[in-house]
Amino acid sequence: MIAQNIFLGWFGGPEVIIIGIAILLFFGGRKIPELMKGLGSGIKEFKKATKDEEQLEEKK
């Protein structure tokens, strides 16, 4: 709830729409799914790395 309030405090509806249109114009409609897939896999790898690091610290 707090994170939502912070996010909405920075960006309103018109700003989000303008940013979305700018991304569409810059990357094109076909590249956006590829970008999101890459972003998702990057986040997944980061979570896996932090989980592995925590497991290594627990074994020590």
CHARMM internal coordinates of N, CA and C (Angstrom, degrees):
IC EDIT
DIST 1 N 1 CA 1.4426
DIST 1 CA 1 C 1.5232
ANGL 1 N 1 CA 1 C 110.51
DIST 1 C 2 N 1.3371
ANGL 1 CA 1 C 2 N 116.56
DIHE 1 N 1 CA 1 C 2 N -43.71
DIST 2 N 2 CA 1.4584
ANGL 1 C 2 N 2 CA 120.34
DIHE 1 CA 1 C 2 N 2 CA -179.66
DIST 2 CA 2 C 1.5249
ANGL 2 N 2 CA 2 C 110.26
DIHE 1 C 2 N 2 CA 2 C -66.23
DIST 2 C 3 N 1.3431
ANGL 2 CA 2 C 3 N 116.89
DIHE 2 N 2 CA 2 C 3 N -42.46
DIST 3 N 3 CA 1.4595
ANGL 2 C 3 N 3 CA 119.99
DIHE 2 CA 2 C 3 N 3 CA 179.30
DIST 3 CA 3 C 1.5195
ANGL 3 N 3 CA 3 C 110.89
DIHE 2 C 3 N 3 CA 3 C -62.72
DIST 3 C 4 N 1.3148
ANGL 3 CA 3 C 4 N 116.51
DIHE 3 N 3 CA 3 C 4 N -36.54
DIST 4 N 4 CA 1.4649
ANGL 3 C 4 N 4 CA 120.22
DIHE 3 CA 3 C 4 N 4 CA 178.70
DIST 4 CA 4 C 1.5310
ANGL 4 N 4 CA 4 C 109.85
DIHE 3 C 4 N 4 CA 4 C -65.16
DIST 4 C 5 N 1.3061
ANGL 4 CA 4 C 5 N 117.68
DIHE 4 N 4 CA 4 C 5 N -42.30
DIST 5 N 5 CA 1.4598
ANGL 4 C 5 N 5 CA 120.95
DIHE 4 CA 4 C 5 N 5 CA 178.78
DIST 5 CA 5 C 1.5250
ANGL 5 N 5 CA 5 C 111.60
DIHE 4 C 5 N 5 CA 5 C -64.76
DIST 5 C 6 N 1.3089
ANGL 5 CA 5 C 6 N 116.81
DIHE 5 N 5 CA 5 C 6 N -38.59
DIST 6 N 6 CA 1.4612
ANGL 5 C 6 N 6 CA 120.15
DIHE 5 CA 5 C 6 N 6 CA 178.70
DIST 6 CA 6 C 1.5154
ANGL 6 N 6 CA 6 C 109.47
DIHE 5 C 6 N 6 CA 6 C -66.03
DIST 6 C 7 N 1.3369
ANGL 6 CA 6 C 7 N 117.27
DIHE 6 N 6 CA 6 C 7 N -45.49
DIST 7 N 7 CA 1.4637
ANGL 6 C 7 N 7 CA 120.79
DIHE 6 CA 6 C 7 N 7 CA -179.12
DIST 7 CA 7 C 1.5240
ANGL 7 N 7 CA 7 C 110.61
DIHE 6 C 7 N 7 CA 7 C -63.00
DIST 7 C 8 N 1.3041
ANGL 7 CA 7 C 8 N 116.77
DIHE 7 N 7 CA 7 C 8 N -45.41
DIST 8 N 8 CA 1.4537
ANGL 7 C 8 N 8 CA 119.71
DIHE 7 CA 7 C 8 N 8 CA -178.89
DIST 8 CA 8 C 1.5201
ANGL 8 N 8 CA 8 C 111.49
DIHE 7 C 8 N 8 CA 8 C -69.52
DIST 8 C 9 N 1.3006
ANGL 8 CA 8 C 9 N 118.02
DIHE 8 N 8 CA 8 C 9 N -22.31
DIST 9 N 9 CA 1.4470
ANGL 8 C 9 N 9 CA 120.96
DIHE 8 CA 8 C 9 N 9 CA 175.99
DIST 9 CA 9 C 1.5146
ANGL 9 N 9 CA 9 C 112.16
DIHE 8 C 9 N 9 CA 9 C -70.42
DIST 9 C 10 N 1.3359
ANGL 9 CA 9 C 10 N 116.77
DIHE 9 N 9 CA 9 C 10 N -32.21
DIST 10 N 10 CA 1.4534
ANGL 9 C 10 N 10 CA 120.75
DIHE 9 CA 9 C 10 N 10 CA -179.64
DIST 10 CA 10 C 1.5158
ANGL 10 N 10 CA 10 C 112.21
DIHE 9 C 10 N 10 CA 10 C -83.06
DIST 10 C 11 N 1.3196
ANGL 10 CA 10 C 11 N 116.73
DIHE 10 N 10 CA 10 C 11 N -45.06
DIST 11 N 11 CA 1.4554
ANGL 10 C 11 N 11 CA 121.98
DIHE 10 CA 10 C 11 N 11 CA -174.69
DIST 11 CA 11 C 1.5176
ANGL 11 N 11 CA 11 C 110.09
DIHE 10 C 11 N 11 CA 11 C -120.94
DIST 11 C 12 N 1.2954
ANGL 11 CA 11 C 12 N 115.48
DIHE 11 N 11 CA 11 C 12 N 132.04
DIST 12 N 12 CA 1.4492
ANGL 11 C 12 N 12 CA 120.45
DIHE 11 CA 11 C 12 N 12 CA 174.06
DIST 12 CA 12 C 1.5242
ANGL 12 N 12 CA 12 C 109.14
DIHE 11 C 12 N 12 CA 12 C -101.76
DIST 12 C 13 N 1.3169
ANGL 12 CA 12 C 13 N 116.40
DIHE 12 N 12 CA 12 C 13 N -176.02
DIST 13 N 13 CA 1.4567
ANGL 12 C 13 N 13 CA 121.37
DIHE 12 CA 12 C 13 N 13 CA -179.62
DIST 13 CA 13 C 1.5204
ANGL 13 N 13 CA 13 C 113.85
DIHE 12 C 13 N 13 CA 13 C -58.98
DIST 13 C 14 N 1.3318
ANGL 13 CA 13 C 14 N 118.44
DIHE 13 N 13 CA 13 C 14 N -48.77
DIST 14 N 14 CA 1.4708
ANGL 13 C 14 N 14 CA 118.84
DIHE 13 CA 13 C 14 N 14 CA -178.99
DIST 14 CA 14 C 1.5328
ANGL 14 N 14 CA 14 C 113.18
DIHE 13 C 14 N 14 CA 14 C -62.79
DIST 14 C 15 N 1.3161
ANGL 14 CA 14 C 15 N 117.30
DIHE 14 N 14 CA 14 C 15 N -36.39
DIST 15 N 15 CA 1.4585
ANGL 14 C 15 N 15 CA 120.06
DIHE 14 CA 14 C 15 N 15 CA 179.79
DIST 15 CA 15 C 1.5232
ANGL 15 N 15 CA 15 C 111.10
DIHE 14 C 15 N 15 CA 15 C -66.57
DIST 15 C 16 N 1.3307
ANGL 15 CA 15 C 16 N 116.94
DIHE 15 N 15 CA 15 C 16 N -41.47
DIST 16 N 16 CA 1.4597
ANGL 15 C 16 N 16 CA 120.82
DIHE 15 CA 15 C 16 N 16 CA 179.50
DIST 16 CA 16 C 1.5275
ANGL 16 N 16 CA 16 C 110.04
DIHE 15 C 16 N 16 CA 16 C -64.46
DIST 16 C 17 N 1.3160
ANGL 16 CA 16 C 17 N 117.43
DIHE 16 N 16 CA 16 C 17 N -40.51
DIST 17 N 17 CA 1.4723
ANGL 16 C 17 N 17 CA 120.96
DIHE 16 CA 16 C 17 N 17 CA 178.76
DIST 17 CA 17 C 1.5257
ANGL 17 N 17 CA 17 C 110.47
DIHE 16 C 17 N 17 CA 17 C -64.50
DIST 17 C 18 N 1.3152
ANGL 17 CA 17 C 18 N 117.58
DIHE 17 N 17 CA 17 C 18 N -43.68
DIST 18 N 18 CA 1.4664
ANGL 17 C 18 N 18 CA 120.77
DIHE 17 CA 17 C 18 N 18 CA 179.46
DIST 18 CA 18 C 1.5268
ANGL 18 N 18 CA 18 C 110.59
DIHE 17 C 18 N 18 CA 18 C -63.47
DIST 18 C 19 N 1.3232
ANGL 18 CA 18 C 19 N 117.36
DIHE 18 N 18 CA 18 C 19 N -41.96
DIST 19 N 19 CA 1.4596
ANGL 18 C 19 N 19 CA 120.59
DIHE 18 CA 18 C 19 N 19 CA 178.40
DIST 19 CA 19 C 1.5281
ANGL 19 N 19 CA 19 C 110.11
DIHE 18 C 19 N 19 CA 19 C -64.06
DIST 19 C 20 N 1.3284
ANGL 19 CA 19 C 20 N 117.27
DIHE 19 N 19 CA 19 C 20 N -41.65
DIST 20 N 20 CA 1.4693
ANGL 19 C 20 N 20 CA 120.70
DIHE 19 CA 19 C 20 N 20 CA 178.18
DIST 20 CA 20 C 1.5161
ANGL 20 N 20 CA 20 C 112.23
DIHE 19 C 20 N 20 CA 20 C -61.89
DIST 20 C 21 N 1.3219
ANGL 20 CA 20 C 21 N 117.06
DIHE 20 N 20 CA 20 C 21 N -42.84
DIST 21 N 21 CA 1.4667
ANGL 20 C 21 N 21 CA 120.80
DIHE 20 CA 20 C 21 N 21 CA 178.42
DIST 21 CA 21 C 1.5267
ANGL 21 N 21 CA 21 C 110.51
DIHE 20 C 21 N 21 CA 21 C -64.94
DIST 21 C 22 N 1.3221
ANGL 21 CA 21 C 22 N 116.75
DIHE 21 N 21 CA 21 C 22 N -41.01
DIST 22 N 22 CA 1.4653
ANGL 21 C 22 N 22 CA 120.35
DIHE 21 CA 21 C 22 N 22 CA 178.86
DIST 22 CA 22 C 1.5275
ANGL 22 N 22 CA 22 C 110.73
DIHE 21 C 22 N 22 CA 22 C -62.54
DIST 22 C 23 N 1.3174
ANGL 22 CA 22 C 23 N 117.28
DIHE 22 N 22 CA 22 C 23 N -40.79
DIST 23 N 23 CA 1.4668
ANGL 22 C 23 N 23 CA 120.59
DIHE 22 CA 22 C 23 N 23 CA 178.31
DIST 23 CA 23 C 1.5169
ANGL 23 N 23 CA 23 C 110.21
DIHE 22 C 23 N 23 CA 23 C -64.94
DIST 23 C 24 N 1.3288
ANGL 23 CA 23 C 24 N 117.35
DIHE 23 N 23 CA 23 C 24 N -43.03
DIST 24 N 24 CA 1.4689
ANGL 23 C 24 N 24 CA 120.51
DIHE 23 CA 23 C 24 N 24 CA 177.41
DIST 24 CA 24 C 1.5234
ANGL 24 N 24 CA 24 C 111.45
DIHE 23 C 24 N 24 CA 24 C -60.46
DIST 24 C 25 N 1.3125
ANGL 24 CA 24 C 25 N 117.49
DIHE 24 N 24 CA 24 C 25 N -43.12
DIST 25 N 25 CA 1.4571
ANGL 24 C 25 N 25 CA 120.45
DIHE 24 CA 24 C 25 N 25 CA -179.73
DIST 25 CA 25 C 1.5255
ANGL 25 N 25 CA 25 C 111.61
DIHE 24 C 25 N 25 CA 25 C -68.21
DIST 25 C 26 N 1.3121
ANGL 25 CA 25 C 26 N 116.24
DIHE 25 N 25 CA 25 C 26 N -38.85
DIST 26 N 26 CA 1.4626
ANGL 25 C 26 N 26 CA 120.36
DIHE 25 CA 25 C 26 N 26 CA -176.39
DIST 26 CA 26 C 1.5287
ANGL 26 N 26 CA 26 C 112.22
DIHE 25 C 26 N 26 CA 26 C -72.98
DIST 26 C 27 N 1.3355
ANGL 26 CA 26 C 27 N 117.49
DIHE 26 N 26 CA 26 C 27 N -45.60
DIST 27 N 27 CA 1.4535
ANGL 26 C 27 N 27 CA 121.05
DIHE 26 CA 26 C 27 N 27 CA -174.70
DIST 27 CA 27 C 1.5230
ANGL 27 N 27 CA 27 C 113.52
DIHE 26 C 27 N 27 CA 27 C -99.95
DIST 27 C 28 N 1.3031
ANGL 27 CA 27 C 28 N 118.57
DIHE 27 N 27 CA 27 C 28 N -25.13
DIST 28 N 28 CA 1.4557
ANGL 27 C 28 N 28 CA 120.53
DIHE 27 CA 27 C 28 N 28 CA -175.93
DIST 28 CA 28 C 1.5188
ANGL 28 N 28 CA 28 C 110.61
DIHE 27 C 28 N 28 CA 28 C 86.22
DIST 28 C 29 N 1.3083
ANGL 28 CA 28 C 29 N 116.14
DIHE 28 N 28 CA 28 C 29 N 157.33
DIST 29 N 29 CA 1.4581
ANGL 28 C 29 N 29 CA 121.69
DIHE 28 CA 28 C 29 N 29 CA -175.85
DIST 29 CA 29 C 1.5176
ANGL 29 N 29 CA 29 C 114.42
DIHE 28 C 29 N 29 CA 29 C -67.49
DIST 29 C 30 N 1.3276
ANGL 29 CA 29 C 30 N 117.32
DIHE 29 N 29 CA 29 C 30 N -28.47
DIST 30 N 30 CA 1.4702
ANGL 29 C 30 N 30 CA 119.89
DIHE 29 CA 29 C 30 N 30 CA -177.06
DIST 30 CA 30 C 1.5114
ANGL 30 N 30 CA 30 C 113.40
DIHE 29 C 30 N 30 CA 30 C -79.92
DIST 30 C 31 N 1.3134
ANGL 30 CA 30 C 31 N 117.81
DIHE 30 N 30 CA 30 C 31 N -25.62
DIST 31 N 31 CA 1.4650
ANGL 30 C 31 N 31 CA 121.25
DIHE 30 CA 30 C 31 N 31 CA -177.37
DIST 31 CA 31 C 1.5268
ANGL 31 N 31 CA 31 C 113.18
DIHE 30 C 31 N 31 CA 31 C -83.47
DIST 31 C 32 N 1.3098
ANGL 31 CA 31 C 32 N 117.78
DIHE 31 N 31 CA 31 C 32 N -22.68
DIST 32 N 32 CA 1.4630
ANGL 31 C 32 N 32 CA 120.57
DIHE 31 CA 31 C 32 N 32 CA -175.17
DIST 32 CA 32 C 1.5339
ANGL 32 N 32 CA 32 C 112.52
DIHE 31 C 32 N 32 CA 32 C -61.35
DIST 32 C 33 N 1.3509
ANGL 32 CA 32 C 33 N 119.99
DIHE 32 N 32 CA 32 C 33 N -45.12
DIST 33 N 33 CA 1.4699
ANGL 32 C 33 N 33 CA 117.95
DIHE 32 CA 32 C 33 N 33 CA 177.03
DIST 33 CA 33 C 1.5271
ANGL 33 N 33 CA 33 C 112.84
DIHE 32 C 33 N 33 CA 33 C -60.57
DIST 33 C 34 N 1.3284
ANGL 33 CA 33 C 34 N 116.93
DIHE 33 N 33 CA 33 C 34 N -36.43
DIST 34 N 34 CA 1.4641
ANGL 33 C 34 N 34 CA 119.90
DIHE 33 CA 33 C 34 N 34 CA 177.85
DIST 34 CA 34 C 1.5250
ANGL 34 N 34 CA 34 C 110.68
DIHE 33 C 34 N 34 CA 34 C -65.80
DIST 34 C 35 N 1.3297
ANGL 34 CA 34 C 35 N 116.42
DIHE 34 N 34 CA 34 C 35 N -41.00
DIST 35 N 35 CA 1.4662
ANGL 34 C 35 N 35 CA 120.20
DIHE 34 CA 34 C 35 N 35 CA 178.59
DIST 35 CA 35 C 1.5225
ANGL 35 N 35 CA 35 C 111.20
DIHE 34 C 35 N 35 CA 35 C -63.91
DIST 35 C 36 N 1.3264
ANGL 35 CA 35 C 36 N 117.22
DIHE 35 N 35 CA 35 C 36 N -42.39
DIST 36 N 36 CA 1.4648
ANGL 35 C 36 N 36 CA 121.01
DIHE 35 CA 35 C 36 N 36 CA -179.94
DIST 36 CA 36 C 1.5262
ANGL 36 N 36 CA 36 C 110.85
DIHE 35 C 36 N 36 CA 36 C -66.95
DIST 36 C 37 N 1.3365
ANGL 36 CA 36 C 37 N 116.25
DIHE 36 N 36 CA 36 C 37 N -37.25
DIST 37 N 37 CA 1.4651
ANGL 36 C 37 N 37 CA 119.97
DIHE 36 CA 36 C 37 N 37 CA 177.66
DIST 37 CA 37 C 1.5276
ANGL 37 N 37 CA 37 C 109.90
DIHE 36 C 37 N 37 CA 37 C -63.78
DIST 37 C 38 N 1.3202
ANGL 37 CA 37 C 38 N 116.88
DIHE 37 N 37 CA 37 C 38 N -43.08
DIST 38 N 38 CA 1.4590
ANGL 37 C 38 N 38 CA 121.18
DIHE 37 CA 37 C 38 N 38 CA 177.89
DIST 38 CA 38 C 1.5173
ANGL 38 N 38 CA 38 C 111.81
DIHE 37 C 38 N 38 CA 38 C -64.43
DIST 38 C 39 N 1.3164
ANGL 38 CA 38 C 39 N 116.47
DIHE 38 N 38 CA 38 C 39 N -41.21
DIST 39 N 39 CA 1.4592
ANGL 38 C 39 N 39 CA 121.01
DIHE 38 CA 38 C 39 N 39 CA 177.82
DIST 39 CA 39 C 1.5239
ANGL 39 N 39 CA 39 C 110.78
DIHE 38 C 39 N 39 CA 39 C -63.13
DIST 39 C 40 N 1.3273
ANGL 39 CA 39 C 40 N 116.48
DIHE 39 N 39 CA 39 C 40 N -43.55
DIST 40 N 40 CA 1.4631
ANGL 39 C 40 N 40 CA 120.99
DIHE 39 CA 39 C 40 N 40 CA 179.07
DIST 40 CA 40 C 1.5139
ANGL 40 N 40 CA 40 C 112.42
DIHE 39 C 40 N 40 CA 40 C -63.37
DIST 40 C 41 N 1.3309
ANGL 40 CA 40 C 41 N 116.49
DIHE 40 N 40 CA 40 C 41 N -42.26
DIST 41 N 41 CA 1.4635
ANGL 40 C 41 N 41 CA 118.81
DIHE 40 CA 40 C 41 N 41 CA 179.63
DIST 41 CA 41 C 1.5286
ANGL 41 N 41 CA 41 C 110.79
DIHE 40 C 41 N 41 CA 41 C -68.77
DIST 41 C 42 N 1.3220
ANGL 41 CA 41 C 42 N 116.98
DIHE 41 N 41 CA 41 C 42 N -33.65
DIST 42 N 42 CA 1.4611
ANGL 41 C 42 N 42 CA 119.99
DIHE 41 CA 41 C 42 N 42 CA 176.58
DIST 42 CA 42 C 1.5207
ANGL 42 N 42 CA 42 C 111.92
DIHE 41 C 42 N 42 CA 42 C -65.06
DIST 42 C 43 N 1.3218
ANGL 42 CA 42 C 43 N 116.45
DIHE 42 N 42 CA 42 C 43 N -42.14
DIST 43 N 43 CA 1.4632
ANGL 42 C 43 N 43 CA 121.00
DIHE 42 CA 42 C 43 N 43 CA 177.96
DIST 43 CA 43 C 1.5243
ANGL 43 N 43 CA 43 C 110.03
DIHE 42 C 43 N 43 CA 43 C -64.78
DIST 43 C 44 N 1.3361
ANGL 43 CA 43 C 44 N 116.00
DIHE 43 N 43 CA 43 C 44 N -40.52
DIST 44 N 44 CA 1.4616
ANGL 43 C 44 N 44 CA 120.51
DIHE 43 CA 43 C 44 N 44 CA 179.03
DIST 44 CA 44 C 1.5276
ANGL 44 N 44 CA 44 C 111.09
DIHE 43 C 44 N 44 CA 44 C -62.13
DIST 44 C 45 N 1.3297
ANGL 44 CA 44 C 45 N 116.85
DIHE 44 N 44 CA 44 C 45 N -43.67
DIST 45 N 45 CA 1.4612
ANGL 44 C 45 N 45 CA 120.75
DIHE 44 CA 44 C 45 N 45 CA 178.55
DIST 45 CA 45 C 1.5231
ANGL 45 N 45 CA 45 C 111.31
DIHE 44 C 45 N 45 CA 45 C -64.63
DIST 45 C 46 N 1.3164
ANGL 45 CA 45 C 46 N 117.09
DIHE 45 N 45 CA 45 C 46 N -38.72
DIST 46 N 46 CA 1.4604
ANGL 45 C 46 N 46 CA 120.82
DIHE 45 CA 45 C 46 N 46 CA 178.62
DIST 46 CA 46 C 1.5247
ANGL 46 N 46 CA 46 C 110.74
DIHE 45 C 46 N 46 CA 46 C -63.37
DIST 46 C 47 N 1.3286
ANGL 46 CA 46 C 47 N 116.66
DIHE 46 N 46 CA 46 C 47 N -45.45
DIST 47 N 47 CA 1.4678
ANGL 46 C 47 N 47 CA 120.37
DIHE 46 CA 46 C 47 N 47 CA 178.73
DIST 47 CA 47 C 1.5189
ANGL 47 N 47 CA 47 C 110.88
DIHE 46 C 47 N 47 CA 47 C -62.36
DIST 47 C 48 N 1.3341
ANGL 47 CA 47 C 48 N 116.57
DIHE 47 N 47 CA 47 C 48 N -40.57
DIST 48 N 48 CA 1.4608
ANGL 47 C 48 N 48 CA 120.75
DIHE 47 CA 47 C 48 N 48 CA 179.86
DIST 48 CA 48 C 1.5287
ANGL 48 N 48 CA 48 C 110.21
DIHE 47 C 48 N 48 CA 48 C -64.32
DIST 48 C 49 N 1.3321
ANGL 48 CA 48 C 49 N 116.83
DIHE 48 N 48 CA 48 C 49 N -42.18
DIST 49 N 49 CA 1.4605
ANGL 48 C 49 N 49 CA 120.72
DIHE 48 CA 48 C 49 N 49 CA -179.72
DIST 49 CA 49 C 1.5262
ANGL 49 N 49 CA 49 C 111.13
DIHE 48 C 49 N 49 CA 49 C -64.98
DIST 49 C 50 N 1.3284
ANGL 49 CA 49 C 50 N 117.49
DIHE 49 N 49 CA 49 C 50 N -41.72
DIST 50 N 50 CA 1.4604
ANGL 49 C 50 N 50 CA 119.03
DIHE 49 CA 49 C 50 N 50 CA 179.41
DIST 50 CA 50 C 1.5249
ANGL 50 N 50 CA 50 C 111.17
DIHE 49 C 50 N 50 CA 50 C -68.84
DIST 50 C 51 N 1.3261
ANGL 50 CA 50 C 51 N 116.66
DIHE 50 N 50 CA 50 C 51 N -35.61
DIST 51 N 51 CA 1.4675
ANGL 50 C 51 N 51 CA 119.90
DIHE 50 CA 50 C 51 N 51 CA 177.60
DIST 51 CA 51 C 1.5251
ANGL 51 N 51 CA 51 C 110.49
DIHE 50 C 51 N 51 CA 51 C -66.11
DIST 51 C 52 N 1.3340
ANGL 51 CA 51 C 52 N 116.76
DIHE 51 N 51 CA 51 C 52 N -42.89
DIST 52 N 52 CA 1.4602
ANGL 51 C 52 N 52 CA 120.20
DIHE 51 CA 51 C 52 N 52 CA 178.03
DIST 52 CA 52 C 1.5195
ANGL 52 N 52 CA 52 C 111.18
DIHE 51 C 52 N 52 CA 52 C -63.26
DIST 52 C 53 N 1.3218
ANGL 52 CA 52 C 53 N 116.82
DIHE 52 N 52 CA 52 C 53 N -39.44
DIST 53 N 53 CA 1.4613
ANGL 52 C 53 N 53 CA 121.23
DIHE 52 CA 52 C 53 N 53 CA 178.85
DIST 53 CA 53 C 1.5303
ANGL 53 N 53 CA 53 C 110.96
DIHE 52 C 53 N 53 CA 53 C -64.10
DIST 53 C 54 N 1.3170
ANGL 53 CA 53 C 54 N 117.00
DIHE 53 N 53 CA 53 C 54 N -40.48
DIST 54 N 54 CA 1.4673
ANGL 53 C 54 N 54 CA 120.41
DIHE 53 CA 53 C 54 N 54 CA 178.51
DIST 54 CA 54 C 1.5172
ANGL 54 N 54 CA 54 C 110.84
DIHE 53 C 54 N 54 CA 54 C -65.30
DIST 54 C 55 N 1.3320
ANGL 54 CA 54 C 55 N 116.95
DIHE 54 N 54 CA 54 C 55 N -38.81
DIST 55 N 55 CA 1.4560
ANGL 54 C 55 N 55 CA 120.02
DIHE 54 CA 54 C 55 N 55 CA 179.37
DIST 55 CA 55 C 1.5260
ANGL 55 N 55 CA 55 C 110.93
DIHE 54 C 55 N 55 CA 55 C -66.50
DIST 55 C 56 N 1.3367
ANGL 55 CA 55 C 56 N 117.12
DIHE 55 N 55 CA 55 C 56 N -36.83
DIST 56 N 56 CA 1.4580
ANGL 55 C 56 N 56 CA 120.27
DIHE 55 CA 55 C 56 N 56 CA 177.98
DIST 56 CA 56 C 1.5317
ANGL 56 N 56 CA 56 C 110.80
DIHE 55 C 56 N 56 CA 56 C -66.29
DIST 56 C 57 N 1.3144
ANGL 56 CA 56 C 57 N 117.46
DIHE 56 N 56 CA 56 C 57 N -38.31
DIST 57 N 57 CA 1.4603
ANGL 56 C 57 N 57 CA 120.73
DIHE 56 CA 56 C 57 N 57 CA 179.34
DIST 57 CA 57 C 1.5232
ANGL 57 N 57 CA 57 C 111.14
DIHE 56 C 57 N 57 CA 57 C -68.75
DIST 57 C 58 N 1.3320
ANGL 57 CA 57 C 58 N 117.77
DIHE 57 N 57 CA 57 C 58 N -34.32
DIST 58 N 58 CA 1.4549
ANGL 57 C 58 N 58 CA 121.07
DIHE 57 CA 57 C 58 N 58 CA 179.30
DIST 58 CA 58 C 1.5245
ANGL 58 N 58 CA 58 C 111.66
DIHE 57 C 58 N 58 CA 58 C -68.60
DIST 58 C 59 N 1.3202
ANGL 58 CA 58 C 59 N 116.97
DIHE 58 N 58 CA 58 C 59 N -30.38
DIST 59 N 59 CA 1.4719
ANGL 58 C 59 N 59 CA 120.98
DIHE 58 CA 58 C 59 N 59 CA -179.35
DIST 59 CA 59 C 1.5151
ANGL 59 N 59 CA 59 C 111.73
DIHE 58 C 59 N 59 CA 59 C -75.00
DIST 59 C 60 N 1.3265
ANGL 59 CA 59 C 60 N 118.09
DIHE 59 N 59 CA 59 C 60 N -21.74
DIST 60 N 60 CA 1.4774
ANGL 59 C 60 N 60 CA 120.88
DIHE 59 CA 59 C 60 N 60 CA -177.88
DIST 60 CA 60 C 1.4768
ANGL 60 N 60 CA 60 C 112.15
DIHE 59 C 60 N 60 CA 60 C -74.68
END
COOR INIT
IC SEED 1 N 1 CA 1 C
IC BUILD
